Amino acid sequence: MSREIAVFTGGDGATASLYEPGTISIYKRQQGIWTITRAMPFGLDKERGLREMRDKMTEVLRFLENCSVFVALSVTGVPYYELEKGRVSVWEYEGIPAGFLDAVLAEEEASRQASQDEGKLCAVPVPQEIGPGHYQISIKEIQEGCSGITSKQVLLPLLRQGGFYQLDVVCKHLPPWLEGELLSGNLTGSLEKMDNQELKLKIARKTCCENR
């Protein structure tokens, strides 16, 4: 069975950040050999604003077609959010494609298999009210390997529904999709390191002045 992996590379042929000029190449593996089936030049400019970045990522998703795996040196913020929204699996690797394509394919297939296997199931975290309109929720257990639910499935409905003026999220690391949500939505966030090597992300709604 053939597999396709999209890789973003810079002028030196190695993976690069999406905020650098480069090329997205679609690699297809058949009979143990990787070949490029199509390619397109690409690069994001942060100065152009969120709307143009979203438009550019829409072009990327259209170019990917049925390819659902994307590799670059660094994928954060809006690009990560848009790729995830398009159901594209994102991997960060350093080097030239020949050095990691087989590894990415193996990891991708292992990840898919793991999602099909029974694993440790988490109870769905519920936000606790610690003050008027002030809630706290922990996603540590999810990030530590629980299966059956994701941080996005837990947090996104809360962010969409609102009903809070501040939501504190206790976590092991900041989920990349959440970083993209903060950049593209009407929310602000500040990260605080706790003594037990955990993080607390304080999410609040932007005021009318901040939206101007």
PLY file of the C-alpha trace (Angstrom):
ply
format ascii 1.0
element vertex 212
property float x
property float y
property float z
element edge 211
property int vertex1
property int vertex2
end_header
0.00 0.00 0.00
1.33 3.43 -0.92
1.78 6.26 1.58
2.08 10.00 1.06
3.93 12.47 3.27
4.15 16.23 2.69
7.47 17.84 3.63
8.33 21.54 3.80
11.99 22.24 2.97
14.13 25.34 2.57
16.68 26.18 -0.09
19.24 23.77 1.38
16.89 20.80 1.01
16.41 20.38 4.76
13.20 20.95 6.70
12.41 24.57 7.55
9.91 26.68 9.48
6.78 27.64 7.55
7.68 31.28 8.13
10.68 30.87 5.81
10.48 30.65 2.01
10.59 27.09 0.79
8.81 24.25 -0.99
6.11 21.78 0.00
6.81 18.43 -1.66
4.52 15.40 -1.62
6.52 12.19 -1.24
4.90 8.89 -2.18
6.28 5.50 -1.13
5.81 2.59 -3.49
7.72 -0.69 -3.35
10.05 0.76 -0.73
11.02 3.85 -2.74
10.09 7.47 -1.98
9.51 9.78 -4.94
8.17 13.34 -5.24
4.83 13.39 -7.03
4.17 17.14 -6.87
5.51 20.30 -5.25
4.62 23.95 -4.67
6.57 26.99 -3.40
5.37 28.32 -0.06
6.14 30.74 2.75
4.19 32.65 5.39
4.67 36.30 6.34
3.54 37.09 9.89
3.32 40.77 9.02
0.42 40.11 6.61
-1.96 39.21 9.45
-4.06 36.26 10.53
-6.54 36.37 7.66
-3.86 36.03 5.00
-2.17 33.24 6.96
-5.46 31.34 7.07
-5.96 31.88 3.33
-2.46 30.59 2.63
-3.05 27.52 4.78
-6.30 26.88 2.90
-4.18 26.76 -0.27
-1.89 24.24 1.43
-4.81 21.99 2.40
-6.13 22.15 -1.15
-2.68 21.20 -2.47
-2.34 18.28 -0.05
-5.55 16.68 -1.37
-5.61 13.19 0.20
-2.21 13.49 1.87
-2.81 13.61 5.63
0.74 13.78 7.03
2.79 16.99 7.10
6.43 17.41 8.21
8.40 20.60 8.81
11.12 21.86 11.13
8.58 23.86 13.15
4.78 24.13 12.89
3.10 26.33 15.51
0.24 28.77 15.93
-2.17 29.34 13.06
-0.48 26.89 10.63
-0.75 24.06 13.18
-4.33 24.97 14.03
-5.41 25.02 10.36
-3.64 21.74 9.54
-5.19 20.02 12.54
-8.59 21.41 11.62
-8.08 19.84 8.19
-7.35 16.48 9.90
-3.69 16.53 8.91
-1.19 14.85 11.23
1.75 17.19 11.93
5.32 16.07 12.67
8.40 18.17 13.41
11.70 16.78 12.14
15.10 18.27 11.40
17.12 17.24 8.36
16.62 16.08 4.80
13.58 13.94 3.90
15.59 10.83 3.06
16.73 10.74 6.67
13.30 10.61 8.28
10.51 9.62 5.86
10.57 5.94 6.87
10.65 6.93 10.55
7.67 9.26 10.15
5.71 6.56 8.34
6.49 4.04 11.09
5.50 6.49 13.84
2.33 7.46 12.02
1.26 3.84 11.61
2.14 3.09 15.25
0.08 6.09 16.35
-2.90 4.90 14.33
-2.59 1.41 15.76
-2.38 2.76 19.31
-5.56 4.74 18.82
-7.33 1.51 17.85
-6.04 -0.46 20.82
-7.60 -0.34 24.23
-5.66 1.87 26.60
-5.92 3.63 29.89
-9.16 5.56 29.84
-9.54 8.96 31.48
-12.54 10.35 33.24
-13.62 13.49 31.40
-12.20 16.51 33.27
-14.80 18.96 34.57
-14.06 22.64 35.29
-14.30 23.65 38.93
-15.58 27.10 39.86
-13.09 28.77 42.21
-14.74 32.18 42.13
-17.54 34.05 40.35
-16.96 33.40 36.63
-13.50 31.99 37.44
-12.95 28.30 36.63
-10.07 25.85 36.71
-9.62 22.57 34.83
-6.75 20.09 34.61
-5.74 18.24 31.44
-2.59 16.68 32.95
-3.97 13.14 32.95
-4.88 13.38 29.27
-1.38 14.60 28.40
0.21 11.83 30.46
-1.11 9.15 28.15
-4.80 8.53 28.77
-6.71 7.40 25.72
-10.30 7.90 24.71
-10.33 11.69 24.85
-8.16 14.61 23.77
-7.43 18.02 25.28
-9.20 19.62 22.33
-12.38 17.61 22.92
-12.41 18.80 26.53
-11.42 22.45 26.17
-12.81 23.62 22.83
-16.50 23.38 23.85
-15.71 25.42 26.98
-13.96 28.10 24.93
-16.78 28.21 22.38
-19.58 28.34 24.95
-17.96 31.02 27.10
-19.67 31.60 30.42
-16.42 32.53 32.16
-14.29 35.60 32.57
-11.20 33.51 33.38
-10.43 29.84 32.78
-7.25 28.39 34.32
-5.94 25.30 32.51
-3.44 23.17 34.44
-1.26 21.21 32.00
2.12 19.59 31.39
2.65 21.57 28.19
0.70 24.03 26.06
-1.25 22.13 23.36
-0.27 23.55 19.93
-3.92 23.66 18.80
-4.72 25.84 21.83
-1.93 28.24 20.93
-3.54 28.62 17.51
-6.96 29.15 19.09
-5.61 31.98 21.24
-3.97 33.62 18.22
-7.03 33.45 16.01
-9.88 34.01 18.47
-11.18 36.58 20.93
-9.18 35.20 23.84
-5.99 36.13 25.64
-3.70 33.79 27.51
-0.82 34.02 29.95
1.34 31.07 31.01
2.54 30.57 34.58
5.06 27.96 35.76
4.08 26.11 38.93
6.41 24.59 41.52
5.61 20.98 40.58
6.81 21.35 36.95
3.28 21.95 35.79
1.96 24.93 33.88
-1.12 27.04 34.41
-2.57 28.78 31.36
-4.85 31.67 32.34
-7.39 32.28 29.57
-9.57 35.38 29.52
-11.86 37.04 27.02
-10.53 40.10 25.22
-12.11 43.40 26.15
-13.58 45.72 23.52
-10.44 47.85 23.75
-8.18 44.86 23.06
-10.19 43.93 19.96
-9.66 47.31 18.32
0 1
1 2
2 3
3 4
4 5
5 6
6 7
7 8
8 9
9 10
10 11
11 12
12 13
13 14
14 15
15 16
16 17
17 18
18 19
19 20
20 21
21 22
22 23
23 24
24 25
25 26
26 27
27 28
28 29
29 30
30 31
31 32
32 33
33 34
34 35
35 36
36 37
37 38
38 39
39 40
40 41
41 42
42 43
43 44
44 45
45 46
46 47
47 48
48 49
49 50
50 51
51 52
52 53
53 54
54 55
55 56
56 57
57 58
58 59
59 60
60 61
61 62
62 63
63 64
64 65
65 66
66 67
67 68
68 69
69 70
70 71
71 72
72 73
73 74
74 75
75 76
76 77
77 78
78 79
79 80
80 81
81 82
82 83
83 84
84 85
85 86
86 87
87 88
88 89
89 90
90 91
91 92
92 93
93 94
94 95
95 96
96 97
97 98
98 99
99 100
100 101
101 102
102 103
103 104
104 105
105 106
106 107
107 108
108 109
109 110
110 111
111 112
112 113
113 114
114 115
115 116
116 117
117 118
118 119
119 120
120 121
121 122
122 123
123 124
124 125
125 126
126 127
127 128
128 129
129 130
130 131
131 132
132 133
133 134
134 135
135 136
136 137
137 138
138 139
139 140
140 141
141 142
142 143
143 144
144 145
145 146
146 147
147 148
148 149
149 150
150 151
151 152
152 153
153 154
154 155
155 156
156 157
157 158
158 159
159 160
160 161
161 162
162 163
163 164
164 165
165 166
166 167
167 168
168 169
169 170
170 171
171 172
172 173
173 174
174 175
175 176
176 177
177 178
178 179
179 180
180 181
181 182
182 183
183 184
184 185
185 186
186 187
187 188
188 189
189 190
190 191
191 192
192 193
193 194
194 195
195 196
196 197
197 198
198 199
199 200
200 201
201 202
202 203
203 204
204 205
205 206
206 207
207 208
208 209
209 210
210 211
